[in-house]
Structures are given as C-alpha cells and as structure tokens.
C-alpha cells in the first residue's frame, strides 16, 4: 500500500493509546507519507484522510490539533471500502 490509497474511500479503525478499539470513522485519502517517525525507533506509513464521518452528524471528528474532519492515520489502521474486495476486519 502506498500512493495507491490516494483517492480511495476508507474506514479507519481507531484505538486508544493502550490499544483498545474505540470504533471507526470513514473518509477519503488525499495524501500518503512513508516511514514517518512516530516515536523513538518507530516509523509508520501514514495517510491523510479528509471528509471524515463519525456516523453521527452532530459529533464531528476532531484531530489532536483541533481541526475537524481531517487527520493523519497509520496505514495499518485503514481499510479500503470502495472496492470489491474482501474486508480485512470483521466483527
């Protein structure tokens, strides 16, 4: 997965810092950044997602800088949902 995600509609699986699943949001990928340092000795591929929908129009998604309905996410937490392919995550 790389720049092929740009333009795709995706579901993002959200987790707490402790690794507990919090839920999902969906949106559209508009940028990709490989091997971003996210911690000491830890690099991740990231995608920038816009037009984020939380499933509740009264509650917008807000990122850590206070911007609404857009944010960077790790590729490993993203699932493409606008293609005819099997789901990677399921309940």
N, C-alpha and C positions, 0 to 999 in steps of 0.2 A: 504494500500500500504506500502510495506516495502522492504525487500530484494527481493521480487518477481519482482521488477523492474530491477534488475541487469541482464544485457544481452539483455534487450529489446531495440528496436529502438523506439525513441521518438521524438515528436515535442515539443519544448519549446516555450511558449508564453512569449515574452519579454515586459517589462513595464518600463516606466521612473520612477524616484523617486516620481513623482506626481501621478502615477497610470495610465498614458496614455499608451495605447497599441502601441508598436513600430513595431511589426512584429513577425516573428517566425524564429527559426533555428531548425535543426534536427541533431540527433546524436545517440550514443549508451551509455546506462547507464552502468558504471563499478563499482560503489560503492554507498553505502547508509549510511547516518549518521542521526540517530534520535535525535530529540529535541536539535538542535544546537542553542545556544543563538545568535540571530542576532540583538538584540537591547535590551534596558532596558525593562525587563519584557516580552520579546518576544522570543519564541523558535519556530523553524520550522524544519520539517524533510527535509533533503537535499539529492540530488542525484548528483553524479559526472558524467558528460557527456563528452565523447570524440568523435573524428572524426566528429566534428561539421561542418555542411554545412550551408552556408548562402543563397544558391540559386544563388550566383554569385561567380564563381571560382576565380575571380580577387580580391574579398574582403573577406579575412578570418575573422572569428570571433576572437576577441581579448578580453580576460577577464581583470579584474581590475589590475592584476599583470603583464600584458603584454604577458602572454602565449597565443599562438594561438590554436584555435580549440579544447579547453577543458575548463571546468569550473564547479563550483557547482551551482545548481539551486534548488529552493524550489519545493518540490513535487507537491504543489498546482498549479504550472505553467507548469506541464509536462503532455503530452498526449501520451499514447502508440499508435504507428501507425503500428505495425507489427502483430496485432492480428485481427481476425474477430470479431470486437465489434463495437457498435455504437460510433460515435465521441462525445466527451464531449463538444467540442467547434465547432461552425459552423458559417459561415457568412451568 
